[in-house]
Amino acid sequence: MTYDIKDTCDGWATDLKLKVIISFDSGEARTFETSQVSWEAKSGKSFRFMTKSGGGGGGDDQNSQTRGEARIDSSGKGSVTAISRSKPRRSCPRDPVPGRPDRPGAEAGGGG
């Protein structure tokens, strides 16, 4: 995980990156990544951001991106705009954790 914050004269810029790798007993590994970049005016009246996330072993079909902006005008009224773009996700197995009887699709009486 990395987190950077920078003073950009009229605002603050942040950059957060996170990568998680989960290894299963079967030897299979899944990687999940997320990043967020944002800028906030020092006046507190404007904020912009972009987040990206993806992973899970599905390649590009697991990626999503959201951009947004929030503003407060001189009268104090606020507005928010967000745009989200996601690529289709592939279907998950019914029982992502075999042997867990508390999960849908797990075998009844499987011990867990």
N, C-alpha and C positions, 0 to 999 in steps of 0.2 A: 504494500500500500504506500502510495506517495501522496502528499498534500502540500501544495505550494500556494502561498498567498503573496501578492505583490501590490505595492502602492503604485497606482497609475496616475498620479497627480490629482485627477478629479474623482477617483473612485478606487475600489479594491477589486482585484481580480483573483480568483481562486481556480485551482486546477487539482482535482482529486482523481486518482486512478487506483482501482482495486482489482486484483486478480486472485481467484480462489481455485485451487485444484483439489478435487476430491478423488481419492483412490479407493476403489472397492476391492474386497477380498478376491474377486474374480480376476484381478489384474487390470480391469478396465478403469480408465480415469476420465473424469469430466472436468472441463475448465469453464469457469464463469468469469466474465470480465465486465466491469462497469467503469465509466468515467463521467465526470461532471465538470464543466467549465462554467464559471459565472463571473459577472461583473456587477458591482453595486456602487451607485453614486455615493460619495461621501455625504451628500445632502440627505440621503435616504429616500429620495423621490423617484429613483429609477433603478431597476434590477433586470438583468438579462441572464439567461442560462441555457445550457444545452446538456442533455444527458444522453449517454449511449450505453446500451447493455447488450450482452449476448453471451452465447456459450451453451453449455449443456451437452455438447457432443454433436450438435446438429449442424455445425458450420454456419454459413450465412443465413440459413432459414430460421435462426434463433435471434436475430438482431432486431433491436428497436432503437428509435431515436426520438427525443422530445426536445423541442426548442420553445422558449417562452420569454415573455417580457411583462413586467409590471411597472406601472407609472402612477404617480400621484401628482395631479395638476395643482395649480396655484390656489384653487378653491378648496383643495383637500379631497376631491373626488379621486378614487382610484380606478384603474382599469388593468385587466390581466388578459393576455393573449397567449395561448399555447397551441403548438402544432405537434402532433405525434405521428410518426411514421413507423410502422412495424412490418416486418416481413412475416409471412405465414409460419406458424410453428408446426413442427411435425407432431404426430400423436404420441402420447406416452403409453408405456405398457400399463395395463390395468393395475398391476401390483409392482410398483417401482422398488419395493423393498421386500423380496421374497422371505416368507417365513414369519411375517408380521401379521398375526390374526386380526389386529385392529384396523387393517387397511382393506379397502374394497378389493375384491378379487383374490384375497389370500385364502388358503385352504382352511376350512373349518377344523378346529381341533389340532392345528398344525404345531402347537407347542410354542413357539415364539419366544 
